[in-house]
Amino acid sequence: MASVWLPCRARRDRVTVAEPPRTHTGFLLHGTCGSDPTVVPVQSDHEPNPRPVVLVDGLTGEQLLAVVGDARVVTNGPLELEGHGSSGVAVLSLAIHQRRLGLEIDHVACIDARGGEDPVSGRPLAVPPAPQVATLITFVAGRDEASAAWTATTADAFRAAGWPVDVAG
């Protein structure tokens, strides 16, 4: 069993999950915010420094901003964001707009994204401007051609704008 801090505005509990943790397990929000009967609260006197903040596909803009806002409060330093699917598009947008949003982000990972609208703004991902902060961006394409094509094109656009980019896989 592994303990993971579950970010939720309604509660702040440490939970135990029945799967082995990754080396750097951080936040994991799956949309139910603790109502899953397989998640059992465990008492804790402290909260860990979450790295990375893992954001699953399908979260609303409100959910994404709530999780990132909570992470900013408990993290005494820059954030690391890992976004899957549509949340991958969102973390790229958050990296672009981090100064305006009052965030400090060291690294974002965009995993298995296919483009589409940014769930936070409701608009397509903006053409990346030159970075105001040196935030590393890691792209991991999904197994289908749509994800691979979008990932390659988007990684090239960020690289051309001067962002440090790593394409995994």
C-alpha positions, 0 to 999 in steps of 0.5 A: 500500500502507498500513501498519496495526498488527495487534493480536494477542496472539501477535504485534506486527507492522506489516502491509501491506494492498493497499487505500488507507487511510482518513484515520484508519486504526487497528486492524483485526481480521478474526478471523484475526489475521495468518494471512491469506496476503494480509497481508504482515508489514513490520518497524517500529521503532515502533507508531502511535497507533491511532485508531480501533480498528475492530471488525468484526461477529462477534467474540467477547467474548474477542476484543473485550476482547483488542483493546481491552486491547491498544489501551489498552496502546499508546494513550497516551490515550483510545480511539476505538472503531468497532464494526460489527454486533454489535461496535457493541452491544459498544462501546456497552456498553464506553462505559457500563462504561468506568470499571469496566473501567479504560478511557478512551473519547473516542468510540464509533461504532456502525455497522449494529447491530440490537441483540441481546446484547452479545458481551462480557457475553452480555446485552442492552444495558443501559438507558443510565445517565447518563454518568460520562464525556463520551463522544461516541456516533455511530450509523450505521444500516444500510440495512435497517429493523431496523437503522434502527429499533434505531438510532433507539430506542437513540440516543434512549435514550442522548440521554435519559440525557444522553450526547452523541449524533450520528446520521449519515446 
